[in-house]
Amino acid sequence: MKAPKFSYIRAESLDHALALLAEHGEDARILAGGQSLMPTLNMRLSQPDLLIDINRLADLKGISLEGNRVRIGALTRHVEVLNSPIVADHLPLIAEAMPHVAHVAVRNRGTFGGSVAMADPAAEMPACALALEATLVVESVRGRREIAADDFFLGLYETARQPDEIFVEALIPVQAADSVSVFMELARRKGDFAMAGVACCAKIEGGAVAHSRLVYFGSEVKPTLATGAMAALKGQSWPDPAREAVLTALGDDLDPMDNLLGSPATKLHLQRVLTGRALDAAMERAA
Amino acid sequence: MSEETQTITLTVNGETVTRAVRVREHLVDFLRGELGLTGSHIGCEHGICGACSVRVDGAVVRGCLILAVQADGAEVTTIEGLTDSGEVADLQETFVERNAMQCGYCTPGMLMTAAELMKDGEVHSREDIREHLSGNFCRCTGYHAIVDAVETTMKRRAGQ
C-alpha cells in the first residue's frame, strides 16, 4: 500500500527538531532510519500529521570511546555499529548481536537509536542496552535526561521517553576484560523477528558465576531482566548444581506472549534451551 | 489534508534530475512512475521482499522504506545504471548461464544486493552469500542457482 498523507520537515538541527516536536507532540513522528516507521506508514497502521526527518543531524551520529563508556549516537546506522572497531573491542555483546539485526539493506539504513526508541519486543539492541546497563539519553526543549536502561523499557513499544523527547545517544559501560558475554536468538529464518533470545553478561570466578545479567527478548512484551534466574545463578557453578534452580526461576521471571510465533509454553521452553546454551558458552568463553 | 509536495534534486544513474515530489511517495514509486526506471520492482512495500533494492549513496537500501524527498542531494543507482556501467555484466551473464531466475521479479534486487558483497573482490563462502542475500525473496528458484551464480562470478573475478 501507499503511505497516507502527511507533512514532512527535514530538521536542520537538533534544536529545530526539538522545537517541532514540542509544537506537534504526538501528532508528529521522528523519522530516523525509517525501517520500522515506513512499513507502518505504508500499511497505514500509523497516520501521523507530520514526519520530522532527523537524518541530516550529524551530531547524533557516530561511535566514540569516552572514558570507560562507549557513546553510540542515536542516528548511527546498524552497519556502522557492525563494522566499528570500538564496538568489537569494548562491546562484544553488541558485536555478536548485530549480525542478527534484520538483513544487509535494512542494516544499511536502520539506526541504533531507532531500534532502542522503538522498543520492538523482538529487537536485539534494546536487550543489549539492558544487559549492558546502558544509560539512555533523551532531549527535549525542557532539557536533557539520562535514563538507566533498567527504567527505560516499560512495555510493548512503550518506553520512558516522553512524546516531546528525542532519544539522542546511548552511553554504554565498556565490558570488563574479565567478564564474558553471549548473545543468542532463535528465529525461523535468519534476520526474521526472534521468537526467543537472550543477551547475557557474566563474571565467572573459579568456575562459579559471581555476577550475571540475563536479558530475555522476543518472547516478552519488552526486554526482560530475569532477576530470579540471576539470583539462582549467583555464586553457583554452571551447569551443576545451578541448572535446575535457574531454569525453574526463569519460569517465574518470564511471561511469554501468545502469538503466531508460538504459545507461551513453547517460548518458555525455547528460552530455557537458549539459557542452557548461553551459559554453557559463557563458561567456555571464561575458561 | 492536501497533498504536500517538495522539490528535490538528486543524481540518478549519473544524471542530475530535479522534480517536485509528493512527500509521502517512496523512492521506488518515484523512480518507476516519474523517471520510468521500471527495473526496480515493487513487491511487498514493507521492507520484507527486497525486490525494490536500490543503491543510495553507495549502500543498498530498501527503495520502499525511504521517501523520495529524503533522497534530495543523494546519488541513486538503479539496476538500469548498474547495467549501463557494466559493473555486474559478468554476474548477469552468469545468472543466465546458471538459470538463476525464472520469473525474474526478484532479479534486479538480487543483482543490486549481490553487487554490494562483490565490491571487495573476495571470494565469499556460500554461507556468507546466502546470509548476504537473505533479505531478498525469490519464490521460483529455491536460491541454489542464485548462490551458484554469485559464487561462480566471484571466483572468475578472482581468477579461480
Chai-1 contact restraints between the chains, C-beta under 6 A:
chainA,res_idxA,chainB,res_idxB,connection_type,confidence,min_distance_angstrom,max_distance_angstrom,comment,restraint_id
A,A3,B,R24,contact,1.0,0.0,6.0,A-B,restraint_1
A,K5,B,M1,contact,1.0,0.0,6.0,A-B,restraint_2
A,K5,B,R24,contact,1.0,0.0,6.0,A-B,restraint_3
A,F6,B,R24,contact,1.0,0.0,6.0,A-B,restraint_4
A,S7,B,E4,contact,1.0,0.0,6.0,A-B,restraint_5
A,Y8,B,V23,contact,1.0,0.0,6.0,A-B,restraint_6
A,Y8,B,V69,contact,1.0,0.0,6.0,A-B,restraint_7
A,G34,B,L65,contact,1.0,0.0,6.0,A-B,restraint_8
A,Q35,B,L65,contact,1.0,0.0,6.0,A-B,restraint_9
A,M38,B,L65,contact,1.0,0.0,6.0,A-B,restraint_10
A,P39,B,H46,contact,1.0,0.0,6.0,A-B,restraint_11
A,P39,B,G47,contact,1.0,0.0,6.0,A-B,restraint_12
A,N42,B,E45,contact,1.0,0.0,6.0,A-B,restraint_13
A,N42,B,H46,contact,1.0,0.0,6.0,A-B,restraint_14
A,M43,B,H46,contact,1.0,0.0,6.0,A-B,restraint_15
A,H103,B,S134,contact,1.0,0.0,6.0,A-B,restraint_16
A,H103,B,G135,contact,1.0,0.0,6.0,A-B,restraint_17
A,V104,B,H132,contact,1.0,0.0,6.0,A-B,restraint_18
A,A105,B,S53,contact,1.0,0.0,6.0,A-B,restraint_19
A,A105,B,V60,contact,1.0,0.0,6.0,A-B,restraint_20
A,A105,B,V61,contact,1.0,0.0,6.0,A-B,restraint_21
A,A105,B,R62,contact,1.0,0.0,6.0,A-B,restraint_22
A,A105,B,G135,contact,1.0,0.0,6.0,A-B,restraint_23
A,N108,B,A59,contact,1.0,0.0,6.0,A-B,restraint_24
A,N108,B,V61,contact,1.0,0.0,6.0,A-B,restraint_25
A,R109,B,V61,contact,1.0,0.0,6.0,A-B,restraint_26
A,K190,B,S134,contact,1.0,0.0,6.0,A-B,restraint_27
A,G191,B,S134,contact,1.0,0.0,6.0,A-B,restraint_28
